Amino acid sequence: MTGPAKPLPRSKKSAPDAKTAAAYDAAWQVDPPGGLQWTARPWVGPASRAEAGKAARKRVPRVSHATLELRPDRDPIAVLAKQEEDRVQELVPLRHARMAETAFAYYRGTPAVMAQDLADTPRTEIEVQASGDAHISNFGLFASPERTLVFDTNDFDETLPGPWEWDVKRLAASVVIAGRSNGFTPAKVREAAMAAVGSYRRWMARYASMRLIEVWYSSITDADIRESAEESGFLSGNLASNRRSALEAIFTKARKRDGMRAFESLTSIVDGRRVILEDPPFVTHVAVDQPGTLEQVFTDYRASMSENRRDFLERYRFVDFALKVVGVGSVGTRCFVVVLQGRDENDPLILQAKEATASVMEPYLAPSVHANHAQRVVVGQQLMQATSDIFLGWTRGPGGRDFYFRQLWDMKGSVDTTTLQPVALSYYSALCARALARAHARSGDAVAIAAYLGAGDTFDGAIADFSEAYADVNARDHAAYLAAIAAGTISMPASTV
């Protein structure tokens, strides 16, 4: 018997000649984005990108990011009033009440004010898909399509291609404001801000060294959080057991907060049909003059999804929808809960249809390339998040209003920042910064950003200085907001007046 034939040796193909290589490059090339910005497109080698990042230090020294110069005609209350002109006016007083509660709650509702303030700060012109509202309460847990619990940024209403520095500054300022609201000492507050920015810098350097596909597939799971908590020392010392239990409690609560929980708390059987329960003014039904309008809304939404997911979604039956108040800054925008039924009335799918308007960053940056603002939100979310909701999609509703769809709750978990102690705030802020760095690395030039940041903490200190200064501004703005409420120029719900 003869053994198996040996495979023939593989021939080595010679490299393409210069003319062929140039043709390959031309075939793959894309038009560079307009304006002064640095992205990974068209293709540029990492050495050149790192050089460009370092060169940006000469144009925009890292210490310059401590600068905060406010416009002399700055009027935060006017900016907020302009935002509210097209909102549901009956709900606007509720927005005011929620923003008035604390300086941090006020900060959460004022991304438009900060976008105006950031527009005059130094920028490197290295662009990413920016969040536009990356404060620490806009990060949290949710389920991946594989049903793994993941941690990521989770609010994209303001997303737009823009300066990465703006997101870092909004995040770090939120850390300082939250720390002050909790009564921490200035030293502990600064320590938490430095932890956040340092984490962003170190993780950006790590992402810069990864293959592009590794960056795209990277995520932060509950197992990653446990591991990082151990490595950071957060789970060591006398309070280790308590902190570990608190962490596991957050994971457990998130896993229980799913569509079935929303289904049980928001709906009931009435006359043999599953309907949403009224809870005015937080949950209310609205009249539909023309049923055909809903048909077009749903048709356009399904058309925005991939064919396989659209086919799956069409197996459900539409049951009911209602207006639902959400968030702090979003109060007054049109946000609906949509109940669908699968196999029977005990097989629900609950979606959220949230109104999308122009990003607060758009007046100071290039306008969105998407004519539909909900599409802008969905595309931005898919760029920034490691894994996104399978029901994510967009549509245009009556009156030309844009809406994006997603599941209402899908293992949703969040951290109550008011309960955090200094060590926990530092750890959590660093975790948020890690997620932000990963989001920026997916859409922007991690090599250039990492080269700009460097290995030292020069940038960290500058952003901490900026954040402390901005927290002072936010405190003054909040005090002025409360004074306007007391004077009657800003409305409040009747029950609080």
Summary of the structure (lengths in Angstrom):
residues: 497
radius of gyration: 24.5
end to end distance: 97.9
largest distance: 101.1
contacts: 1557
relative contact order: 0.19
helix: 51%
strand: 13%
